[in-house]
Amino acid sequence: MYMLDDMTDMGLKRGQKWPTHEHREVACNLALCNPVVRNRDTLTAIVQKVLKIPKTKIKTVSYSDLPKYGLTILCGG
């Protein structure tokens, strides 16, 4: 299980950066302390899906919006 904010960065692929601070915050909220996230592959899947959320939507994205981006509330990815 991943519990520290910096651990979310492990979901980025080599050379990737967070497009906005908000993208990182959304990924942290979904992945950290989530009992479903038991390995790096799951963490990476969540982060990669969060990165697909447009910059214009990231500040207002809600849990009900997440399935549009391939994320489910209970399982994260």
HTML snippet that shows the backbone in 3Dmol.js (N, CA, C, O; Angstrom):
<script src="https://3Dmol.org/build/3Dmol-min.js"></script>
<div id="view" style="width:600px;height:400px;position:relative"></div>
<script>
const pdb = `
ATOM      1  N   MET A   1       0.846  -1.177   0.000  1.00  0.00           N
ATOM      2  CA  MET A   1       0.000   0.000   0.000  1.00  0.00           C
ATOM      3  C   MET A   1       0.894   1.244   0.000  1.00  0.00           C
ATOM      4  O   MET A   1       1.947   1.267   0.638  1.00  0.00           O
ATOM      5  N   TYR A   2       0.466   2.250  -0.709  1.00  0.00           N
ATOM      6  CA  TYR A   2       1.227   3.487  -0.844  1.00  0.00           C
ATOM      7  C   TYR A   2       0.604   4.535   0.066  1.00  0.00           C
ATOM      8  O   TYR A   2      -0.607   4.754   0.036  1.00  0.00           O
ATOM      9  N   MET A   3       1.448   5.190   0.884  1.00  0.00           N
ATOM     10  CA  MET A   3       0.911   6.071   1.907  1.00  0.00           C
ATOM     11  C   MET A   3       1.483   7.484   1.888  1.00  0.00           C
ATOM     12  O   MET A   3       0.946   8.366   2.560  1.00  0.00           O
ATOM     13  N   LEU A   4       2.545   7.721   1.145  1.00  0.00           N
ATOM     14  CA  LEU A   4       3.183   9.039   1.121  1.00  0.00           C
ATOM     15  C   LEU A   4       2.986   9.695  -0.241  1.00  0.00           C
ATOM     16  O   LEU A   4       3.026   9.025  -1.273  1.00  0.00           O
ATOM     17  N   ASP A   5       2.773  11.002  -0.235  1.00  0.00           N
ATOM     18  CA  ASP A   5       2.546  11.734  -1.489  1.00  0.00           C
ATOM     19  C   ASP A   5       3.619  11.461  -2.535  1.00  0.00           C
ATOM     20  O   ASP A   5       3.306  11.287  -3.713  1.00  0.00           O
ATOM     21  N   ASP A   6       4.870  11.422  -2.117  1.00  0.00           N
ATOM     22  CA  ASP A   6       5.961  11.212  -3.071  1.00  0.00           C
ATOM     23  C   ASP A   6       5.883   9.849  -3.750  1.00  0.00           C
ATOM     24  O   ASP A   6       6.415   9.674  -4.846  1.00  0.00           O
ATOM     25  N   MET A   7       5.235   8.897  -3.122  1.00  0.00           N
ATOM     26  CA  MET A   7       5.121   7.560  -3.703  1.00  0.00           C
ATOM     27  C   MET A   7       4.249   7.576  -4.959  1.00  0.00           C
ATOM     28  O   MET A   7       4.401   6.716  -5.826  1.00  0.00           O
ATOM     29  N   THR A   8       3.353   8.530  -5.062  1.00  0.00           N
ATOM     30  CA  THR A   8       2.498   8.630  -6.242  1.00  0.00           C
ATOM     31  C   THR A   8       3.333   8.875  -7.493  1.00  0.00           C
ATOM     32  O   THR A   8       2.950   8.463  -8.588  1.00  0.00           O
ATOM     33  N   ASP A   9       4.463   9.540  -7.336  1.00  0.00           N
ATOM     34  CA  ASP A   9       5.348   9.808  -8.477  1.00  0.00           C
ATOM     35  C   ASP A   9       5.870   8.521  -9.105  1.00  0.00           C
ATOM     36  O   ASP A   9       6.298   8.532 -10.259  1.00  0.00           O
ATOM     37  N   MET A  10       5.844   7.419  -8.372  1.00  0.00           N
ATOM     38  CA  MET A  10       6.286   6.139  -8.920  1.00  0.00           C
ATOM     39  C   MET A  10       5.355   5.646 -10.025  1.00  0.00           C
ATOM     40  O   MET A  10       5.707   4.724 -10.760  1.00  0.00           O
ATOM     41  N   GLY A  11       4.179   6.243 -10.150  1.00  0.00           N
ATOM     42  CA  GLY A  11       3.246   5.885 -11.208  1.00  0.00           C
ATOM     43  C   GLY A  11       3.509   6.589 -12.526  1.00  0.00           C
ATOM     44  O   GLY A  11       2.873   6.289 -13.537  1.00  0.00           O
ATOM     45  N   LEU A  12       4.441   7.518 -12.515  1.00  0.00           N
ATOM     46  CA  LEU A  12       4.831   8.195 -13.753  1.00  0.00           C
ATOM     47  C   LEU A  12       5.796   7.312 -14.527  1.00  0.00           C
ATOM     48  O   LEU A  12       6.629   6.621 -13.939  1.00  0.00           O
ATOM     49  N   LYS A  13       5.680   7.341 -15.833  1.00  0.00           N
ATOM     50  CA  LYS A  13       6.641   6.618 -16.675  1.00  0.00           C
ATOM     51  C   LYS A  13       7.915   7.447 -16.792  1.00  0.00           C
ATOM     52  O   LYS A  13       7.921   8.646 -16.515  1.00  0.00           O
ATOM     53  N   ARG A  14       8.975   6.797 -17.201  1.00  0.00           N
ATOM     54  CA  ARG A  14      10.275   7.471 -17.317  1.00  0.00           C
ATOM     55  C   ARG A  14      10.144   8.732 -18.178  1.00  0.00           C
ATOM     56  O   ARG A  14       9.655   8.678 -19.307  1.00  0.00           O
ATOM     57  N   GLY A  15      10.581   9.846 -17.638  1.00  0.00           N
ATOM     58  CA  GLY A  15      10.552  11.113 -18.363  1.00  0.00           C
ATOM     59  C   GLY A  15       9.238  11.874 -18.253  1.00  0.00           C
ATOM     60  O   GLY A  15       9.171  13.029 -18.673  1.00  0.00           O
ATOM     61  N   GLN A  16       8.197  11.267 -17.704  1.00  0.00           N
ATOM     62  CA  GLN A  16       6.909  11.948 -17.559  1.00  0.00           C
ATOM     63  C   GLN A  16       6.955  12.924 -16.390  1.00  0.00           C
ATOM     64  O   GLN A  16       7.682  12.728 -15.416  1.00  0.00           O
ATOM     65  N   LYS A  17       6.165  13.969 -16.516  1.00  0.00           N
ATOM     66  CA  LYS A  17       6.001  14.936 -15.436  1.00  0.00           C
ATOM     67  C   LYS A  17       4.513  15.201 -15.268  1.00  0.00           C
ATOM     68  O   LYS A  17       3.724  14.974 -16.186  1.00  0.00           O
ATOM     69  N   TRP A  18       4.145  15.673 -14.116  1.00  0.00           N
ATOM     70  CA  TRP A  18       2.750  16.039 -13.870  1.00  0.00           C
ATOM     71  C   TRP A  18       2.419  17.275 -14.686  1.00  0.00           C
ATOM     72  O   TRP A  18       3.148  18.264 -14.603  1.00  0.00           O
ATOM     73  N   PRO A  19       1.349  17.261 -15.474  1.00  0.00           N
ATOM     74  CA  PRO A  19       1.007  18.447 -16.268  1.00  0.00           C
ATOM     75  C   PRO A  19       0.592  19.626 -15.388  1.00  0.00           C
ATOM     76  O   PRO A  19       0.851  20.781 -15.728  1.00  0.00           O
ATOM     77  N   THR A  20      -0.051  19.333 -14.256  1.00  0.00           N
ATOM     78  CA  THR A  20      -0.451  20.374 -13.307  1.00  0.00           C
ATOM     79  C   THR A  20      -0.348  19.799 -11.894  1.00  0.00           C
ATOM     80  O   THR A  20      -0.309  18.584 -11.702  1.00  0.00           O
ATOM     81  N   HIS A  21      -0.305  20.685 -10.928  1.00  0.00           N
ATOM     82  CA  HIS A  21      -0.310  20.262  -9.521  1.00  0.00           C
ATOM     83  C   HIS A  21      -1.606  19.520  -9.200  1.00  0.00           C
ATOM     84  O   HIS A  21      -1.612  18.584  -8.400  1.00  0.00           O
ATOM     85  N   GLU A  22      -2.689  19.939  -9.822  1.00  0.00           N
ATOM     86  CA  GLU A  22      -3.986  19.324  -9.571  1.00  0.00           C
ATOM     87  C   GLU A  22      -4.023  17.862 -10.028  1.00  0.00           C
ATOM     88  O   GLU A  22      -4.659  17.033  -9.378  1.00  0.00           O
ATOM     89  N   HIS A  23      -3.354  17.540 -11.129  1.00  0.00           N
ATOM     90  CA  HIS A  23      -3.290  16.148 -11.581  1.00  0.00           C
ATOM     91  C   HIS A  23      -2.645  15.278 -10.498  1.00  0.00           C
ATOM     92  O   HIS A  23      -3.112  14.176 -10.210  1.00  0.00           O
ATOM     93  N   ARG A  24      -1.595  15.779  -9.920  1.00  0.00           N
ATOM     94  CA  ARG A  24      -0.900  15.025  -8.864  1.00  0.00           C
ATOM     95  C   ARG A  24      -1.820  14.866  -7.648  1.00  0.00           C
ATOM     96  O   ARG A  24      -1.872  13.794  -7.045  1.00  0.00           O
ATOM     97  N   GLU A  25      -2.537  15.922  -7.292  1.00  0.00           N
ATOM     98  CA  GLU A  25      -3.438  15.865  -6.139  1.00  0.00           C
ATOM     99  C   GLU A  25      -4.562  14.845  -6.350  1.00  0.00           C
ATOM    100  O   GLU A  25      -4.905  14.098  -5.433  1.00  0.00           O
ATOM    101  N   VAL A  26      -5.127  14.817  -7.543  1.00  0.00           N
ATOM    102  CA  VAL A  26      -6.183  13.846  -7.837  1.00  0.00           C
ATOM    103  C   VAL A  26      -5.625  12.425  -7.743  1.00  0.00           C
ATOM    104  O   VAL A  26      -6.257  11.544  -7.158  1.00  0.00           O
ATOM    105  N   ALA A  27      -4.451  12.206  -8.315  1.00  0.00           N
ATOM    106  CA  ALA A  27      -3.838  10.877  -8.243  1.00  0.00           C
ATOM    107  C   ALA A  27      -3.561  10.480  -6.794  1.00  0.00           C
ATOM    108  O   ALA A  27      -3.787   9.331  -6.413  1.00  0.00           O
ATOM    109  N   CYS A  28      -3.081  11.406  -5.999  1.00  0.00           N
ATOM    110  CA  CYS A  28      -2.833  11.124  -4.574  1.00  0.00           C
ATOM    111  C   CYS A  28      -4.128  10.761  -3.867  1.00  0.00           C
ATOM    112  O   CYS A  28      -4.166   9.809  -3.088  1.00  0.00           O
ATOM    113  N   ASN A  29      -5.174  11.503  -4.130  1.00  0.00           N
ATOM    114  CA  ASN A  29      -6.458  11.231  -3.476  1.00  0.00           C
ATOM    115  C   ASN A  29      -7.007   9.863  -3.840  1.00  0.00           C
ATOM    116  O   ASN A  29      -7.639   9.208  -3.010  1.00  0.00           O
ATOM    117  N   LEU A  30      -6.775   9.426  -5.065  1.00  0.00           N
ATOM    118  CA  LEU A  30      -7.283   8.129  -5.497  1.00  0.00           C
ATOM    119  C   LEU A  30      -6.412   6.958  -5.055  1.00  0.00           C
ATOM    120  O   LEU A  30      -6.928   5.891  -4.723  1.00  0.00           O
ATOM    121  N   ALA A  31      -5.108   7.150  -5.050  1.00  0.00           N
ATOM    122  CA  ALA A  31      -4.203   6.009  -4.866  1.00  0.00           C
ATOM    123  C   ALA A  31      -3.676   5.823  -3.448  1.00  0.00           C
ATOM    124  O   ALA A  31      -3.501   4.692  -2.992  1.00  0.00           O
ATOM    125  N   LEU A  32      -3.425   6.919  -2.754  1.00  0.00           N
ATOM    126  CA  LEU A  32      -2.808   6.786  -1.441  1.00  0.00           C
ATOM    127  C   LEU A  32      -3.780   6.213  -0.415  1.00  0.00           C
ATOM    128  O   LEU A  32      -4.943   6.612  -0.343  1.00  0.00           O
ATOM    129  N   CYS A  33      -3.283   5.284   0.362  1.00  0.00           N
ATOM    130  CA  CYS A  33      -4.063   4.608   1.406  1.00  0.00           C
ATOM    131  C   CYS A  33      -5.279   3.874   0.850  1.00  0.00           C
ATOM    132  O   CYS A  33      -6.225   3.593   1.586  1.00  0.00           O
ATOM    133  N   ASN A  34      -5.260   3.568  -0.423  1.00  0.00           N
ATOM    134  CA  ASN A  34      -6.327   2.801  -1.059  1.00  0.00           C
ATOM    135  C   ASN A  34      -5.940   1.328  -0.946  1.00  0.00           C
ATOM    136  O   ASN A  34      -4.927   0.919  -1.513  1.00  0.00           O
ATOM    137  N   PRO A  35      -6.723   0.522  -0.227  1.00  0.00           N
ATOM    138  CA  PRO A  35      -6.344  -0.880  -0.028  1.00  0.00           C
ATOM    139  C   PRO A  35      -6.304  -1.700  -1.320  1.00  0.00           C
ATOM    140  O   PRO A  35      -5.717  -2.782  -1.342  1.00  0.00           O
ATOM    141  N   VAL A  36      -6.910  -1.208  -2.379  1.00  0.00           N
ATOM    142  CA  VAL A  36      -6.888  -1.916  -3.659  1.00  0.00           C
ATOM    143  C   VAL A  36      -5.534  -1.747  -4.350  1.00  0.00           C
ATOM    144  O   VAL A  36      -5.141  -2.588  -5.158  1.00  0.00           O
ATOM    145  N   VAL A  37      -4.830  -0.676  -4.039  1.00  0.00           N
ATOM    146  CA  VAL A  37      -3.541  -0.390  -4.668  1.00  0.00           C
ATOM    147  C   VAL A  37      -2.459  -1.142  -3.888  1.00  0.00           C
ATOM    148  O   VAL A  37      -1.900  -0.642  -2.911  1.00  0.00           O
ATOM    149  N   ARG A  38      -2.188  -2.356  -4.358  1.00  0.00           N
ATOM    150  CA  ARG A  38      -1.235  -3.234  -3.666  1.00  0.00           C
ATOM    151  C   ARG A  38       0.087  -3.382  -4.388  1.00  0.00           C
ATOM    152  O   ARG A  38       1.028  -3.972  -3.855  1.00  0.00           O
ATOM    153  N   ASN A  39       0.166  -2.845  -5.610  1.00  0.00           N
ATOM    154  CA  ASN A  39       1.415  -2.981  -6.354  1.00  0.00           C
ATOM    155  C   ASN A  39       1.600  -1.766  -7.265  1.00  0.00           C
ATOM    156  O   ASN A  39       0.688  -0.965  -7.474  1.00  0.00           O
ATOM    157  N   ARG A  40       2.792  -1.669  -7.785  1.00  0.00           N
ATOM    158  CA  ARG A  40       3.137  -0.507  -8.609  1.00  0.00           C
ATOM    159  C   ARG A  40       2.345  -0.482  -9.912  1.00  0.00           C
ATOM    160  O   ARG A  40       2.046   0.598 -10.421  1.00  0.00           O
ATOM    161  N   ASP A  41       2.005  -1.627 -10.454  1.00  0.00           N
ATOM    162  CA  ASP A  41       1.234  -1.661 -11.705  1.00  0.00           C
ATOM    163  C   ASP A  41      -0.124  -0.979 -11.531  1.00  0.00           C
ATOM    164  O   ASP A  41      -0.564  -0.234 -12.407  1.00  0.00           O
ATOM    165  N   THR A  42      -0.778  -1.233 -10.415  1.00  0.00           N
ATOM    166  CA  THR A  42      -2.075  -0.605 -10.156  1.00  0.00           C
ATOM    167  C   THR A  42      -1.901   0.895  -9.955  1.00  0.00           C
ATOM    168  O   THR A  42      -2.692   1.690 -10.465  1.00  0.00           O
ATOM    169  N   LEU A  43      -0.877   1.278  -9.220  1.00  0.00           N
ATOM    170  CA  LEU A  43      -0.585   2.694  -9.021  1.00  0.00           C
ATOM    171  C   LEU A  43      -0.332   3.376 -10.360  1.00  0.00           C
ATOM    172  O   LEU A  43      -0.855   4.460 -10.616  1.00  0.00           O
ATOM    173  N   THR A  44       0.464   2.748 -11.208  1.00  0.00           N
ATOM    174  CA  THR A  44       0.775   3.308 -12.526  1.00  0.00           C
ATOM    175  C   THR A  44      -0.481   3.434 -13.379  1.00  0.00           C
ATOM    176  O   THR A  44      -0.656   4.429 -14.082  1.00  0.00           O
ATOM    177  N   ALA A  45      -1.355   2.433 -13.323  1.00  0.00           N
ATOM    178  CA  ALA A  45      -2.600   2.495 -14.103  1.00  0.00           C
ATOM    179  C   ALA A  45      -3.446   3.692 -13.679  1.00  0.00           C
ATOM    180  O   ALA A  45      -4.011   4.385 -14.525  1.00  0.00           O
ATOM    181  N   ILE A  46      -3.534   3.934 -12.383  1.00  0.00           N
ATOM    182  CA  ILE A  46      -4.316   5.069 -11.887  1.00  0.00           C
ATOM    183  C   ILE A  46      -3.689   6.380 -12.346  1.00  0.00           C
ATOM    184  O   ILE A  46      -4.381   7.254 -12.867  1.00  0.00           O
ATOM    185  N   VAL A  47      -2.389   6.516 -12.154  1.00  0.00           N
ATOM    186  CA  VAL A  47      -1.696   7.751 -12.530  1.00  0.00           C
ATOM    187  C   VAL A  47      -1.848   8.023 -14.019  1.00  0.00           C
ATOM    188  O   VAL A  47      -2.114   9.158 -14.415  1.00  0.00           O
ATOM    189  N   GLN A  48      -1.684   7.005 -14.845  1.00  0.00           N
ATOM    190  CA  GLN A  48      -1.777   7.202 -16.292  1.00  0.00           C
ATOM    191  C   GLN A  48      -3.183   7.633 -16.706  1.00  0.00           C
ATOM    192  O   GLN A  48      -3.337   8.425 -17.636  1.00  0.00           O
ATOM    193  N   LYS A  49      -4.191   7.129 -16.038  1.00  0.00           N
ATOM    194  CA  LYS A  49      -5.564   7.537 -16.349  1.00  0.00           C
ATOM    195  C   LYS A  49      -5.834   8.956 -15.868  1.00  0.00           C
ATOM    196  O   LYS A  49      -6.532   9.716 -16.539  1.00  0.00           O
ATOM    197  N   VAL A  50      -5.293   9.315 -14.722  1.00  0.00           N
ATOM    198  CA  VAL A  50      -5.450  10.691 -14.229  1.00  0.00           C
ATOM    199  C   VAL A  50      -4.786  11.670 -15.194  1.00  0.00           C
ATOM    200  O   VAL A  50      -5.304  12.764 -15.417  1.00  0.00           O
ATOM    201  N   LEU A  51      -3.665  11.294 -15.758  1.00  0.00           N
ATOM    202  CA  LEU A  51      -2.963  12.172 -16.698  1.00  0.00           C
ATOM    203  C   LEU A  51      -3.790  12.448 -17.955  1.00  0.00           C
ATOM    204  O   LEU A  51      -3.549  13.437 -18.647  1.00  0.00           O
ATOM    205  N   LYS A  52      -4.753  11.593 -18.252  1.00  0.00           N
ATOM    206  CA  LYS A  52      -5.602  11.788 -19.434  1.00  0.00           C
ATOM    207  C   LYS A  52      -6.725  12.794 -19.194  1.00  0.00           C
ATOM    208  O   LYS A  52      -7.401  13.202 -20.139  1.00  0.00           O
ATOM    209  N   ILE A  53      -6.929  13.194 -17.955  1.00  0.00           N
ATOM    210  CA  ILE A  53      -7.955  14.190 -17.664  1.00  0.00           C
ATOM    211  C   ILE A  53      -7.444  15.533 -18.193  1.00  0.00           C
ATOM    212  O   ILE A  53      -6.345  15.960 -17.839  1.00  0.00           O
ATOM    213  N   PRO A  54      -8.231  16.193 -19.031  1.00  0.00           N
ATOM    214  CA  PRO A  54      -7.773  17.460 -19.612  1.00  0.00           C
ATOM    215  C   PRO A  54      -7.488  18.514 -18.541  1.00  0.00           C
ATOM    216  O   PRO A  54      -8.134  18.553 -17.494  1.00  0.00           O
ATOM    217  N   LYS A  55      -6.509  19.358 -18.830  1.00  0.00           N
ATOM    218  CA  LYS A  55      -6.165  20.445 -17.906  1.00  0.00           C
ATOM    219  C   LYS A  55      -7.369  21.333 -17.614  1.00  0.00           C
ATOM    220  O   LYS A  55      -7.496  21.883 -16.520  1.00  0.00           O
ATOM    221  N   THR A  56      -8.242  21.467 -18.590  1.00  0.00           N
ATOM    222  CA  THR A  56      -9.413  22.331 -18.416  1.00  0.00           C
ATOM    223  C   THR A  56     -10.458  21.717 -17.486  1.00  0.00           C
ATOM    224  O   THR A  56     -11.354  22.418 -17.015  1.00  0.00           O
ATOM    225  N   LYS A  57     -10.353  20.421 -17.219  1.00  0.00           N
ATOM    226  CA  LYS A  57     -11.335  19.725 -16.384  1.00  0.00           C
ATOM    227  C   LYS A  57     -10.796  19.321 -15.012  1.00  0.00           C
ATOM    228  O   LYS A  57     -11.574  19.028 -14.104  1.00  0.00           O
ATOM    229  N   ILE A  58      -9.483  19.304 -14.857  1.00  0.00           N
ATOM    230  CA  ILE A  58      -8.885  18.714 -13.663  1.00  0.00           C
ATOM    231  C   ILE A  58      -9.274  19.455 -12.376  1.00  0.00           C
ATOM    232  O   ILE A  58      -9.397  18.824 -11.327  1.00  0.00           O
ATOM    233  N   LYS A  59      -9.466  20.757 -12.433  1.00  0.00           N
ATOM    234  CA  LYS A  59      -9.809  21.509 -11.226  1.00  0.00           C
ATOM    235  C   LYS A  59     -11.236  21.264 -10.757  1.00  0.00           C
ATOM    236  O   LYS A  59     -11.563  21.511  -9.597  1.00  0.00           O
ATOM    237  N   THR A  60     -12.074  20.784 -11.645  1.00  0.00           N
ATOM    238  CA  THR A  60     -13.477  20.586 -11.278  1.00  0.00           C
ATOM    239  C   THR A  60     -13.916  19.135 -11.358  1.00  0.00           C
ATOM    240  O   THR A  60     -15.102  18.849 -11.197  1.00  0.00           O
ATOM    241  N   VAL A  61     -12.992  18.205 -11.602  1.00  0.00           N
ATOM    242  CA  VAL A  61     -13.355  16.798 -11.726  1.00  0.00           C
ATOM    243  C   VAL A  61     -13.907  16.297 -10.384  1.00  0.00           C
ATOM    244  O   VAL A  61     -13.390  16.632  -9.318  1.00  0.00           O
ATOM    245  N   SER A  62     -14.957  15.498 -10.464  1.00  0.00           N
ATOM    246  CA  SER A  62     -15.561  14.932  -9.260  1.00  0.00           C
ATOM    247  C   SER A  62     -15.520  13.408  -9.356  1.00  0.00           C
ATOM    248  O   SER A  62     -15.211  12.850 -10.409  1.00  0.00           O
ATOM    249  N   TYR A  63     -15.833  12.750  -8.255  1.00  0.00           N
ATOM    250  CA  TYR A  63     -15.844  11.285  -8.268  1.00  0.00           C
ATOM    251  C   TYR A  63     -16.805  10.746  -9.315  1.00  0.00           C
ATOM    252  O   TYR A  63     -16.532   9.721  -9.940  1.00  0.00           O
ATOM    253  N   SER A  64     -17.915  11.421  -9.510  1.00  0.00           N
ATOM    254  CA  SER A  64     -18.883  10.932 -10.499  1.00  0.00           C
ATOM    255  C   SER A  64     -18.365  11.098 -11.929  1.00  0.00           C
ATOM    256  O   SER A  64     -18.873  10.445 -12.840  1.00  0.00           O
ATOM    257  N   ASP A  65     -17.373  11.950 -12.143  1.00  0.00           N
ATOM    258  CA  ASP A  65     -16.767  12.142 -13.468  1.00  0.00           C
ATOM    259  C   ASP A  65     -15.711  11.091 -13.791  1.00  0.00           C
ATOM    260  O   ASP A  65     -15.397  10.874 -14.961  1.00  0.00           O
ATOM    261  N   LEU A  66     -15.166  10.445 -12.783  1.00  0.00           N
ATOM    262  CA  LEU A  66     -14.022   9.561 -12.976  1.00  0.00           C
ATOM    263  C   LEU A  66     -14.241   8.417 -13.967  1.00  0.00           C
ATOM    264  O   LEU A  66     -13.317   8.098 -14.715  1.00  0.00           O
ATOM    265  N   PRO A  67     -15.418   7.786 -14.010  1.00  0.00           N
ATOM    266  CA  PRO A  67     -15.605   6.716 -15.002  1.00  0.00           C
ATOM    267  C   PRO A  67     -15.412   7.178 -16.448  1.00  0.00           C
ATOM    268  O   PRO A  67     -15.067   6.367 -17.307  1.00  0.00           O
ATOM    269  N   LYS A  68     -15.627   8.454 -16.728  1.00  0.00           N
ATOM    270  CA  LYS A  68     -15.398   8.989 -18.078  1.00  0.00           C
ATOM    271  C   LYS A  68     -13.938   8.843 -18.495  1.00  0.00           C
ATOM    272  O   LYS A  68     -13.619   8.801 -19.683  1.00  0.00           O
ATOM    273  N   TYR A  69     -13.069   8.768 -17.509  1.00  0.00           N
ATOM    274  CA  TYR A  69     -11.627   8.690 -17.763  1.00  0.00           C
ATOM    275  C   TYR A  69     -11.065   7.312 -17.458  1.00  0.00           C
ATOM    276  O   TYR A  69      -9.851   7.136 -17.347  1.00  0.00           O
ATOM    277  N   GLY A  70     -11.951   6.340 -17.324  1.00  0.00           N
ATOM    278  CA  GLY A  70     -11.523   4.959 -17.090  1.00  0.00           C
ATOM    279  C   GLY A  70     -11.225   4.630 -15.646  1.00  0.00           C
ATOM    280  O   GLY A  70     -10.677   3.568 -15.349  1.00  0.00           O
ATOM    281  N   LEU A  71     -11.578   5.527 -14.744  1.00  0.00           N
ATOM    282  CA  LEU A  71     -11.338   5.295 -13.316  1.00  0.00           C
ATOM    283  C   LEU A  71     -12.655   4.977 -12.625  1.00  0.00           C
ATOM    284  O   LEU A  71     -13.672   5.630 -12.859  1.00  0.00           O
ATOM    285  N   THR A  72     -12.618   3.976 -11.781  1.00  0.00           N
ATOM    286  CA  THR A  72     -13.800   3.674 -10.998  1.00  0.00           C
ATOM    287  C   THR A  72     -13.534   4.038  -9.554  1.00  0.00           C
ATOM    288  O   THR A  72     -12.388   4.015  -9.104  1.00  0.00           O
ATOM    289  N   ILE A  73     -14.567   4.368  -8.835  1.00  0.00           N
ATOM    290  CA  ILE A  73     -14.423   4.872  -7.470  1.00  0.00           C
ATOM    291  C   ILE A  73     -13.845   3.810  -6.532  1.00  0.00           C
ATOM    292  O   ILE A  73     -12.940   4.112  -5.754  1.00  0.00           O
ATOM    293  N   LEU A  74     -14.333   2.615  -6.588  1.00  0.00           N
ATOM    294  CA  LEU A  74     -13.904   1.609  -5.628  1.00  0.00           C
ATOM    295  C   LEU A  74     -12.560   0.976  -5.923  1.00  0.00           C
ATOM    296  O   LEU A  74     -11.782   0.709  -5.008  1.00  0.00           O
ATOM    297  N   CYS A  75     -12.281   0.733  -7.198  1.00  0.00           N
ATOM    298  CA  CYS A  75     -11.038   0.002  -7.496  1.00  0.00           C
ATOM    299  C   CYS A  75      -9.929   0.922  -7.984  1.00  0.00           C
ATOM    300  O   CYS A  75      -8.800   0.461  -8.152  1.00  0.00           O
ATOM    301  N   GLY A  76     -10.195   2.180  -8.216  1.00  0.00           N
ATOM    302  CA  GLY A  76      -9.146   3.106  -8.625  1.00  0.00           C
ATOM    303  C   GLY A  76      -8.839   3.063 -10.107  1.00  0.00           C
ATOM    304  O   GLY A  76      -8.719   4.117 -10.731  1.00  0.00           O
ATOM    305  N   GLY A  77      -8.710   1.898 -10.686  1.00  0.00           N
ATOM    306  CA  GLY A  77      -8.336   1.839 -12.091  1.00  0.00           C
ATOM    307  C   GLY A  77      -9.089   0.842 -12.878  1.00  0.00           C
ATOM    308  O   GLY A  77      -8.859   0.701 -14.079  1.00  0.00           O
TER     309      GLY A  77
END
`;
const viewer = $3Dmol.createViewer("view");
viewer.addModel(pdb, "pdb");
viewer.setStyle({}, {cartoon: {color: "spectrum"}});
viewer.zoomTo();
viewer.render();
</script>
